[in-house]
Amino acid sequence: MVETICQLFSNTIQSYPRENLMLYKKEGQYVPISTEEFGIKVRHFSLGLKELGLNPEDKLVILSETRPEWVMTDIANLCAGGITVPIYPSLIAEQIKYIVENSDAKIVVYSDSEQGDKVAEIRADFSNVTHYVTFESEAPDGVLTFDQVLEKGKEIFEESPDLFDKAASLAKPDTLASILYTSGTTGVPKGVMLTHNNFISNVKGVTDVIEFSNKDTVLSWLPLSHSFERIATYTYLYKGCSIAYAEDMLTVGQNMLEVQPTVVIGVPRLFEKVYSAVMDNVLASPPLKRKIFFWATKVGREFGQKTLRGEPIPKFLELKRKIAHKLVFSKIIAKTGGRIRFFVSGAAPLSKDIAELFYAMGLIVLEGYGLTETSPIISANRLEKIKFGSVGPPIPDVEVKIAEDGEILARGPNIMRGYYKMEEETREAIKDGWFYTGDIGHLDEDGFIFITDRKKDIIVTAGGKNVAPQPIENVLKTNTYVTDVLVIGDRRKFMSALVVPNFEKLEEYAKFNNIPYKDKQDLMKNEDIVKFLEAEIDRATPNLASYEKVKKIALLDREFTIADGEITPTFKIKRNIVEKKYKDLIDALYVEGKSA
């Protein structure tokens, strides 16, 4: 029986011997790591960590991009009795310093010289850290390489082969496994304490309702410091999937072609980019091709709706669907590698329109929901049970109810132990066993969860109207001329928005309409351009109430970035930071008689 991550590791090694448990890019080619090699490296590294003085409940930091060594280090640490503290590789030195100090980390493991430079900058401030380890083949003074730790462990394993199993067996379901620091959209990051049982209950709950098997090849590209990718990895190992690692976030499209995955887990940003690429290609096509595409998607939507409702498919519709697939959908599916069974989307709301279009084309996107504090999955749509715009029903053993003010509450074995060193915050978050998610939503008659917005993001206009900005933003981001958007309006007379235009498309529009401009800044100041974008935004939101409609916009010349503290590593906009940074620009939108 699998009740701890250590037992999950043992089950994988025994049950799924294969030559390509993992695949990573080396010198332009994907190279396999067998189950046997994976098992050996985990055992050796775990014993090497103990040789370095890692004791039960000691904290080990992993500061690295997604790669096989990340997973090996994590499981090796857990089997040695340690507690893993992941850090996003996109964080700056000062943010890393806070997490290392707050978590009382004893060992810091980092990937390469870029991360090593950050560590070197703040290393003098760490009194608790005893060892540093890098995944690179060579290390600076005072730092060990991954291979050197492996060698230490190998020597111990050869002398005492049962030592690893003895240490791993000490982990119990309620043993603390990890402290994951939240992104901190509204303040100081909080360390979420998750046990072995938190993770394992989530793995079992997910696999009870979504099928994964050793026939699957999955593409892993989200940061493993993200709880979503972490639980996905444990799920893959639990079911013996082959895990291929993308080189980085920018190469996901190319890597899909190379490894031909059957499952890909992502965030809405991935699907938004695919959607934009498809629509850009369609709109740039000759009229006949455009007509065929829109005919095909109409057929696909009708076919998909009948399929989901369990209705019989008329033969003529089936024939049209086959033609649509051959003429249109097959070409798009081929760009994903051609073998996708399904995608999974999480971490932020996915546009209903995008999910429906993907499904019409034969690409299933299962949207789920959860938070770091819930290990992370609370609910998910199923292959045979999908409602677009929802995040599905709760997974087994997880209960959900809606508070009087609309907040979503969750209870189950996946709920965190609490926040590290934050007892008051823990008491505020968990009451009578129920975790207060901070999200607003409702349950429909079939138990599907629909999320409206974050409780703290709800906008209250000067007229006292409540407006949820996220659904509006999701719709606007599907417009080909919009790259990103932030809706504004709290305590204001009307709704406005900061818009990051798709400058490539905007320049095409300007040239086609003989609108003169020299550069981005010139384009942004042009009243015709601003009016055009305002009209596009209005056209994209015909069903909004008058008080929800965006009346004015201000254009930005770049996307929001992690480096500037405007978005979290999971691509959530830090509204308070962005609004403060662009306060003058926003205020100008509300000056009487003045346009953006």
C-alpha positions in Angstrom: 0.0 0.0 0.0 1.3 3.5 -0.9 0.8 5.9 1.9 4.0 8.0 1.7 6.1 9.4 -1.1 8.9 7.0 -0.1 6.5 4.1 -0.7 5.4 5.7 -4.0 9.0 5.7 -5.1 9.5 2.0 -4.1 6.3 1.1 -6.0 7.5 2.8 -9.1 10.8 1.1 -9.1 9.3 -2.3 -8.6 6.2 -2.0 -10.8 7.3 0.0 -13.8 10.8 -1.1 -15.1 11.3 0.8 -18.3 14.2 2.2 -20.3 12.6 5.7 -20.6 11.1 6.6 -17.2 12.5 10.1 -17.9 13.7 11.9 -21.0 15.8 15.0 -21.1 17.5 17.1 -23.8 21.3 16.7 -24.2 23.2 18.0 -27.2 20.1 18.5 -29.2 18.7 15.0 -28.6 16.3 13.5 -26.0 18.2 11.0 -23.8 16.5 8.4 -21.7 16.9 7.6 -18.0 15.7 4.1 -17.1 13.7 3.2 -14.0 16.8 1.4 -12.7 19.1 4.4 -13.1 16.5 6.7 -11.5 16.2 4.3 -8.5 20.0 4.0 -8.1 20.5 7.8 -8.2 17.7 8.5 -5.7 19.1 5.9 -3.3 22.7 7.1 -3.6 21.9 10.8 -3.4 19.7 10.1 -0.3 22.5 8.3 1.5 24.9 11.1 0.3 22.7 13.7 2.0 22.7 11.7 5.2 26.5 11.7 5.0 26.4 15.5 4.8 24.5 15.6 8.1 20.9 15.8 6.9 18.8 14.5 9.8 15.0 13.9 9.9 13.0 17.1 9.7 16.0 19.1 8.4 15.0 21.4 5.5 16.6 21.2 2.1 16.1 23.9 -0.5 15.8 23.2 -4.2 16.5 26.2 -6.5 16.3 24.9 -10.0 14.5 24.7 -13.3 12.4 21.6 -14.0 14.7 18.7 -14.8 15.2 15.0 -13.7 17.7 16.0 -10.9 15.0 18.1 -9.3 12.8 15.0 -8.8 15.7 12.8 -7.8 16.8 15.4 -5.1 13.3 15.8 -3.8 12.5 12.1 -3.4 16.0 11.4 -2.1 15.6 14.1 0.6 12.1 12.8 1.6 13.4 9.2 1.9 16.2 10.5 4.1 13.6 12.1 6.4 14.2 15.7 5.2 11.6 18.3 4.3 11.8 19.8 0.8 11.6 23.6 0.3 11.2 24.4 -3.4 12.1 27.9 -4.7 11.1 29.3 -8.1 14.2 29.8 -10.2 12.7 33.1 -11.5 13.0 34.7 -8.0 15.6 37.3 -7.3 18.3 37.0 -4.6 16.4 39.0 -1.9 13.3 36.8 -2.3 15.4 33.6 -2.2 17.1 34.9 1.0 13.7 35.3 2.7 12.7 31.7 2.0 16.0 30.1 2.9 16.1 32.0 6.2 12.4 31.6 7.1 12.4 27.9 6.4 15.6 27.3 8.5 17.1 25.4 5.6 20.2 23.3 6.3 21.2 22.4 2.7 20.7 24.4 -0.5 20.7 22.6 -3.8 20.8 24.8 -7.0 20.9 24.0 -10.7 23.5 26.2 -12.5 25.8 29.2 -12.4 22.9 31.6 -12.9 21.2 30.4 -9.7 24.6 30.0 -8.0 25.3 33.7 -8.6 22.1 34.5 -6.7 23.1 32.2 -3.8 26.6 33.6 -3.7 25.2 37.1 -3.4 23.3 36.3 -0.2 25.3 33.3 1.2 27.1 35.3 3.9 23.7 36.0 5.5 22.9 32.3 6.1 23.8 31.0 9.6 21.9 27.7 9.4 23.0 26.4 5.9 25.8 23.8 6.2 26.2 22.6 2.6 25.6 23.8 -1.0 25.2 21.5 -3.9 25.0 22.2 -7.7 23.7 20.1 -10.5 26.6 21.3 -12.7 29.6 19.0 -13.3 32.0 21.6 -11.8 31.5 23.7 -8.6 33.0 26.8 -7.1 34.8 26.6 -3.7 32.6 25.5 -0.9 30.1 23.9 -3.1 29.6 20.2 -3.9 28.5 18.8 -7.2 25.5 16.5 -7.5 27.8 13.7 -8.7 30.1 14.1 -5.7 27.1 13.6 -3.3 26.1 10.6 -5.4 29.6 9.1 -5.0 29.5 9.6 -1.2 26.1 7.8 -1.2 27.3 5.0 -3.5 30.1 4.1 -1.1 27.7 3.9 1.9 25.2 1.9 -0.2 27.9 -0.7 -1.1 28.8 -1.0 2.6 25.2 -1.0 4.0 22.6 -1.7 1.2 19.7 -1.8 3.6 20.4 1.6 5.1 18.3 3.5 2.5 15.2 1.3 3.1 15.5 1.7 6.8 15.5 5.5 6.6 12.7 5.6 4.0 10.5 3.4 6.2 10.5 5.9 9.0 8.3 8.3 7.0 4.7 8.1 8.1 1.6 9.5 6.4 1.5 12.5 8.8 5.2 13.2 8.5 5.9 16.7 7.1 7.2 16.4 3.5 7.4 19.9 2.2 7.1 23.6 2.9 6.0 25.5 -0.2 6.0 29.3 -0.2 3.0 30.9 -1.8 3.5 33.4 -4.6 2.5 36.3 -2.4 0.1 38.3 -4.6 -1.1 40.3 -1.6 1.9 40.3 0.8 4.7 38.3 2.4 5.0 34.7 1.1 3.6 32.1 3.5 5.2 28.7 4.0 2.6 26.0 3.3 3.3 22.8 5.3 2.2 19.7 3.4 2.6 16.1 4.7 3.2 12.8 2.8 -0.5 12.1 3.2 -1.5 15.4 1.8 0.3 14.6 -1.4 -0.6 10.9 -1.6 -4.3 11.5 -1.0 -4.2 14.0 -3.8 -2.5 11.6 -6.2 -5.0 8.8 -5.4 -7.9 11.2 -5.7 -6.8 12.4 -9.2 -6.0 9.0 -10.5 -9.4 7.7 -9.4 -11.1 10.1 -11.8 -8.5 10.8 -14.6 -6.8 7.9 -16.3 -3.0 7.9 -16.4 -1.0 4.8 -17.3 2.5 3.5 -18.2 1.5 3.9 -21.8 1.5 7.6 -21.4 4.3 10.0 -22.3 3.9 13.3 -20.6 5.7 16.6 -21.2 6.8 18.4 -18.0 7.5 22.1 -18.4 5.9 24.0 -15.5 8.3 24.8 -12.6 8.5 21.9 -10.2 8.4 24.5 -7.4 4.8 24.9 -8.5 2.5 22.6 -6.5 0.6 21.7 -9.6 3.6 20.3 -11.5 4.8 18.7 -8.3 1.6 16.7 -7.7 1.5 15.9 -11.5 5.0 14.4 -11.2 4.1 12.2 -8.3 1.1 11.1 -10.3 3.2 10.2 -13.3 5.5 8.2 -11.1 2.6 6.5 -9.3 1.3 5.3 -12.7 4.6 4.6 -14.4 4.3 7.3 -17.1 7.3 8.3 -19.2 8.2 11.9 -18.2 9.9 14.1 -20.9 11.3 17.4 -19.8 10.9 20.5 -21.9 14.1 22.5 -22.4 12.4 25.6 -21.1 9.0 27.4 -21.4 9.8 28.9 -24.8 10.5 25.5 -26.4 7.3 23.7 -25.3 5.9 23.8 -28.9 9.0 22.3 -30.4 9.4 19.7 -27.6 5.8 18.5 -28.1 6.7 17.7 -31.7 9.8 15.9 -30.6 8.4 13.7 -27.8 4.8 13.4 -29.1 3.2 13.4 -25.6 -0.1 11.9 -24.8 -0.7 14.3 -21.8 0.4 17.8 -21.2 -0.3 19.9 -18.0 -0.2 23.6 -18.3 -1.6 27.0 -17.2 -4.1 29.1 -19.2 -1.2 31.2 -20.6 -0.1 28.2 -22.7 -3.6 27.7 -24.2 -4.1 31.4 -24.7 -0.9 31.5 -26.8 -2.0 28.5 -28.9 -5.4 30.0 -29.4 -3.9 33.3 -30.5 -1.5 31.6 -32.9 -4.4 29.6 -34.4 -6.6 32.7 -34.8 -3.8 34.8 -36.2 -3.1 32.2 -38.8 -6.8 32.0 -39.7 -7.3 35.7 -39.9 -4.3 36.0 -42.2 -5.6 33.3 -44.5 -7.5 33.8 -47.8 -11.3 34.2 -47.5 -12.0 30.6 -48.5 -9.7 29.1 -45.9 -11.2 31.4 -43.2 -14.7 30.2 -44.3 -13.6 26.6 -44.1 -12.1 27.1 -40.6 -15.2 28.7 -39.1 -17.4 26.0 -40.8 -15.2 23.3 -39.3 -15.3 24.8 -35.8 -19.1 25.1 -36.0 -19.4 21.5 -36.9 -16.9 20.6 -34.2 -18.8 22.5 -31.5 -22.1 20.8 -32.5 -20.4 17.4 -32.5 -18.8 18.1 -29.1 -22.0 19.3 -27.5 -23.9 16.2 -28.5 -21.0 14.0 -27.3 -20.9 15.6 -23.9 -24.7 15.3 -23.6 -24.6 11.6 -24.5 -26.8 12.2 -27.5 -26.6 10.0 -30.6 -24.5 11.5 -33.4 -26.4 11.8 -36.7 -24.5 10.1 -39.6 -24.4 13.3 -41.6 -22.9 15.2 -38.6 -20.3 12.4 -38.2 -19.4 12.7 -41.8 -19.0 16.5 -41.6 -16.9 16.1 -38.5 -14.5 13.7 -40.4 -14.2 16.2 -43.2 -13.6 19.1 -40.7 -10.9 17.0 -39.0 -9.1 16.2 -42.3 -9.3 19.8 -43.7 -8.6 21.7 -40.5 -8.2 20.0 -37.1 -5.7 17.4 -38.1 -3.2 20.1 -39.0 -3.5 21.8 -35.6 -3.4 18.5 -33.7 -0.2 17.6 -35.6 1.5 20.6 -34.1 1.0 19.1 -30.6 2.8 15.9 -31.7 -0.3 14.1 -32.9 -0.9 11.8 -29.9 -2.5 14.1 -27.2 -5.2 12.3 -25.2 -5.8 15.4 -23.1 -4.4 18.6 -21.6 -4.9 19.7 -18.0 -5.2 23.3 -17.2 -4.9 24.8 -13.7 -3.4 27.6 -11.5 -5.7 30.2 -13.0 -9.1 30.4 -14.7 -9.2 29.3 -18.4 -11.4 31.1 -20.8 -14.6 29.1 -21.6 -14.3 30.1 -25.3 -10.8 28.7 -25.5 -11.8 25.4 -23.8 -14.7 25.0 -26.2 -12.7 25.7 -29.3 -10.0 23.1 -28.3 -12.7 20.5 -27.7 -14.3 21.3 -31.0 -11.0 20.6 -32.7 -10.5 17.3 -30.8 -8.1 18.6 -28.2 -9.5 18.0 -24.7 -8.5 20.5 -22.0 -9.6 19.3 -18.5 -9.7 22.3 -16.2 -9.1 21.7 -12.5 -8.9 23.8 -9.4 -6.9 24.0 -6.3 -4.4 25.9 -4.2 -1.0 25.2 -2.7 -2.7 24.8 0.6 -4.9 22.0 -0.8 -1.9 19.9 -2.1 -3.1 21.4 -4.6 -6.1 19.8 -6.3 -9.7 20.3 -5.0 -11.6 19.5 -8.2 -11.3 18.6 -11.9 -13.4 17.9 -15.0 -13.3 14.4 -16.2 -12.8 13.0 -19.7 -16.4 11.8 -19.8 -17.8 14.6 -17.7 -16.9 18.2 -18.8 -18.7 21.5 -18.2 -16.9 24.4 -19.9 -16.4 27.3 -17.7 -16.4 25.1 -14.6 -13.5 23.5 -12.7 -15.3 20.2 -12.4 -16.7 18.4 -9.3 -14.5 17.7 -6.2 -12.1 14.8 -6.4 -12.9 11.8 -4.1 -12.6 12.4 -0.4 -12.6 16.2 -0.8 -15.7 18.1 0.3 -16.7 21.5 -0.9 -19.3 24.0 0.3 -20.1 27.6 -0.3 -20.1 30.1 2.6 -22.8 32.7 2.9 -20.7 35.4 1.2 -19.9 33.0 -1.7 -16.5 31.9 -0.6 -15.5 28.4 -1.6 -14.6 26.2 1.4 -12.8 22.8 1.2 -12.2 20.0 3.6 -10.4 16.7 3.2 -7.1 14.8 3.6 -5.4 17.2 1.2 -5.7 20.3 3.4 -2.4 21.6 4.6 -1.1 21.2 8.2 -0.8 25.0 8.4 1.5 27.9 7.6 5.1 27.6 8.9 5.6 29.9 11.9 2.3 31.6 11.3 -0.2 30.3 13.8 -2.6 33.3 13.5 -2.7 33.1 9.7 -3.3 29.3 10.0 -6.3 29.9 12.3 -7.7 32.4 9.9 -7.4 30.0 7.0 -8.7 26.8 8.6 -11.8 26.9 10.8 -13.6 23.8 12.0 -11.6 21.7 9.5 -12.7 23.8 6.6 -10.1 25.7 4.5 -11.2 29.1 3.4 -9.9 29.4 -0.2 -10.4 33.1 -0.8 -12.2 32.3 -4.1 -15.8 33.2 -4.8 -18.0 30.8 -6.7 -20.9 28.4 -6.7 -21.9 24.8 -7.1 -24.4 23.8 -9.8 -27.0 21.1 -9.5 -24.5 18.4 -10.6 -21.8 19.4 -8.1 -19.6 21.3 -10.6 -17.7 24.2 -9.2 -17.9 27.6 -11.0 -15.4 30.2 -9.8 -16.3 33.9 -10.2 -13.1 35.5 -8.9 -10.7 35.9 -6.0 -12.5 37.4 -3.0 -9.8 40.1 -2.6 -10.0 40.9 -6.3 -13.7 41.7 -6.4 -14.1 45.4 -7.5 -16.7 47.5 -5.8 -17.5 50.5 -8.0 -18.3 54.0 -6.7 -21.9 53.1 -7.4 -21.7 50.1 -5.1 -21.8 47.5 -7.9 -19.7 44.3 -7.4 -17.6 43.4 -10.5 -15.5 40.3 -10.9 -12.5 41.3 -13.1 -11.0 37.9 -14.0 -13.8 36.7 -16.3 -13.7 40.0 -18.2 -10.0 39.8 -18.5 -10.2 36.2 -19.8 -12.6 37.2 -22.5 -10.5 40.2 -23.6 -7.3 38.1 -23.8 -8.9 36.0 -26.5 -8.9 39.1 -28.8 -6.2 39.0 -31.4 -5.1 42.6 -30.6 -4.7 42.0 -26.9 -1.7 40.3 -25.2 -2.6 41.1 -21.6 -5.0 43.2 -19.7 -5.8 44.4 -16.1 -9.3 45.6 -15.4 -9.6 48.6 -13.0 -12.5 50.2 -11.2 -12.4 49.8 -7.4 -14.2 52.8 -5.9 -14.2 54.4 -9.4 -17.1 55.7 -11.4 -16.7 53.2 -14.2 -14.5 50.3 -15.3 -11.2 51.0 -17.2 -8.3 48.8 -18.2 -4.6 48.7 -18.6 -4.0 47.0 -22.0 -0.8 45.4 -23.3 -1.5 45.3 -27.1 -0.3 42.7 -29.5 2.0 45.1 -31.2 2.6 42.9 -34.2 -1.1 42.8 -35.0 -1.5 46.5 -34.1 1.2 47.5 -36.6 -0.5 45.4 -39.3 -3.7 47.2 -38.6 -2.0 50.7 -38.7 -0.3 50.0 -42.0 -3.5 48.6 -43.6 -5.4 51.7 -42.5 -2.6 54.2 -43.4 -2.1 55.3 -39.8 1.3 56.8 -39.6 3.7 56.0 -36.7 7.4 55.8 -36.0 7.6 53.4 -33.1 5.6 51.7 -30.3 5.2 54.9 -28.3 3.9 56.8 -31.3 1.4 54.0 -32.0 0.2 54.0 -28.4 -0.5 57.8 -28.4 -2.5 57.7 -31.6 -6.2 58.4 -30.9 -7.4 56.3 -33.8 -5.5 53.3 -32.4 -6.9 53.8 -28.9 -10.4 54.2 -30.2 -10.0 51.1 -32.3 -8.9 49.0 -29.3 -11.7 50.4 -27.2 -14.1 49.3 -29.9 -12.5 45.9 -30.0 -12.9 45.5 -26.3 -16.5 46.6 -26.5 -17.2 44.2 -29.3 -15.7 41.3 -27.3 -17.9 41.9 -24.3 -21.5 42.4 -25.6 -23.2 40.5 -22.7 -21.7 42.5 -19.9 -23.9 44.8 -17.7 -23.4 48.5 -18.4 -21.5 48.9 -15.1 -19.2 46.0 -16.0 -18.2 47.4 -19.4 -14.7 48.9 -19.9 -15.2 52.5 -20.8 -11.6 53.7 -21.2 -8.2 52.1 -21.7 -4.6 53.0 -21.2 -1.9 51.2 -23.3 1.3 49.8 -21.9 4.4 49.1 -24.1 5.4 45.8 -22.5 4.0 42.7 -20.8 3.9 42.4 -17.0 7.0 40.6 -15.7 8.2 38.5 -12.7 11.4 40.6 -12.5 9.5 43.8 -12.0 7.3 42.2 -9.3 4.2 42.6 -11.4 3.2 38.9 -11.7 3.9 35.8 -9.6 5.9 32.8 -11.0 2.5 31.3 -11.8 1.6 34.3 -14.0 -1.0 35.8 -11.7 -1.0 39.6 -11.8 -0.2 41.4 -8.5 -3.0 43.9 -8.9 -2.0 46.1 -6.0 1.6 46.4 -7.3 0.5 47.1 -10.9 -2.1 49.6 -9.9 0.3 51.4 -7.7 3.0 51.5 -10.4 0.7 52.9 -13.0 -1.4 55.1 -10.6 -0.8 58.3 -12.6 -1.8 56.6 -15.9 -5.0 55.2 -14.3 -5.9 58.4 -12.6 -5.7 60.2 -15.9 -8.5 57.9 -17.3 -10.8 59.3 -14.7 -10.2 63.0 -15.4 -13.5 64.5 -16.7 -13.5 65.0 -20.4 -10.1 63.4 -20.9 -9.6 60.3 -23.0 -6.8 57.7 -22.7 
